């Protein structure tokens, strides 16, 4: 497997997933700011030209949720996704899609200051989205109690970043959830890789 990646982007979440499954992969650096990006070759991996991208033999894809689901299903021993026949699968898929289909649009709507009809918009509004997550986290450490899944990984990654930069308030349940996820060894390894990759991209004469 090859993970196409650029530091300081949303590709962090897919990199974390690769560290969670702890299977061999090649990290392929993509300079998304380089002249000529995206190339036709990279569009064949991710048609949007964004990162992350994933290739595995003849299989290729973009979109974080798709990458996480593919990797979770490829390595079932990691137990990061309920099996397709598991009754929890539907709810797992809902939460796996939630950051991209609900949380980000709600954040964008709030940031724009536009008047949004929360009844007609597919994502409702930000308060409704955050309250839904809070409800899903009671009780239990994770969305499904004790098992940590790819849905937790994506959701905690999104919430943690948004709270870190002040895009959303640090509601106690959400902050504790993101902090628990960030304490995982795979997350800590991902931070180390991110720091190394970011440092190697720094212009000459700069250390950060």
BELBEL-V733942 format. One record per residue. RES is the residue in one letter. PHI is phi in whole degrees, 0 to 359 (none if undefined). Layout:
RES & PHI
RES & PHI
This chain:
X & none
X & 239
X & 254
X & 268
X & 214
X & 222
X & 294
X & 62
X & 223
X & 295
X & 298
X & 307
X & 295
X & 292
X & 297
X & 301
X & 299
X & 296
X & 288
X & 294
X & 282
X & 56
X & 246
X & 301
X & 207
X & 254
X & 268
X & 252
X & 283
X & 239
X & 269
X & 287
X & 257
X & 288
X & 303
X & 90
X & 276
X & 273
X & 283
X & 299
X & 297
X & 286
X & 300
X & 291
X & 274
X & 233
X & 303
X & 279
X & 76
X & 263
X & 247
X & 271
X & 228
X & 222
X & 232
X & 214
X & 66
X & 274
X & 270
X & 214
X & 195
X & 243
X & 75
X & 303
X & 299
X & 295
X & 297
X & 298
X & 294
X & 301
X & 293
X & 298
X & 286
X & 290
X & 237
X & 298
X & 297
X & 285
X & 56
X & 260
X & 207
X & 297
X & 297
X & 306
X & 270
X & 285
X & 302
X & 281
X & 300
X & 299
X & 293
X & 300
X & 297
X & 302
X & 288
X & 295
X & 277
X & 302
X & 302
X & 278
X & 267
X & 236
X & 295
X & 296
X & 299
X & 294
X & 295
X & 296
X & 295
X & 294
X & 294
X & 287
X & 76
X & 287
X & 285
X & 246
X & 277
X & 292
X & 283
X & 270
X & 288
X & 297
X & 261
X & 71
X & 208
X & 295
X & 297
X & 296
X & 295
X & 291
X & 294
X & 296
X & 294
X & 304
X & 296
X & 291
X & 271
X & 245
X & 270
X & 113
X & 291
X & 235
X & 300
X & 246
X & 90
X & 276
X & 294
X & 272
X & 239
X & 299
X & 293
X & 297
X & 301
X & 292
X & 293
X & 295
X & 298
X & 294
X & 295
X & 300
X & 296
X & 297
X & 288
X & 298
X & 264
X & 80
X & 284
X & 225
X & 288
X & 275
X & 296
X & 307
X & 296
X & 287
X & 295
X & 296
X & 298
X & 297
X & 293
X & 298
X & 295
X & 292
X & 277
X & 294
X & 305
X & 296
X & 295
X & 295
X & 296
X & 296
X & 301
X & 295
X & 295
X & 300
X & 296
X & 297
X & 292
X & 294
X & 295
X & 288
X & 267
X & 296
X & 299
X & 305
X & 91
X & 246
X & 252
X & 207
